[in-house]
Amino acid sequence: MKLPVIRHIQRNTSVAQIENCVEVLESYCEYNRITEEEMDIIGELITNLCGAMEVHKMIENGMPEREAANTFAQKVLGAIDR
């Protein structure tokens, strides 16, 4: 997860565009000849895209952009610490 990447995606793409991208990446993951390295990269991309969608939702619910991004980051870090 890279917060600057998540912020960039959130600012420059709609939720629908992000959802479409996630669908394409998930479909690509089903191809039987991708390598572990490719799978790791795709996983990182999907994580950042899903983070951007979550930040979008928080902003739509009235949270300021900076606070939404920081809240998301804290949520992820809190889940890792468990």
Secondary structure, DSSP 4 states (H G I P E B T S, - for coil): --HHHHHHHHHHS-HHHHHHHHHHHHHHHTSTT--HHHHHHHHHHHHHHHHHHHHHHHHHTT--HHHHHHHHHHHHHHHHH-
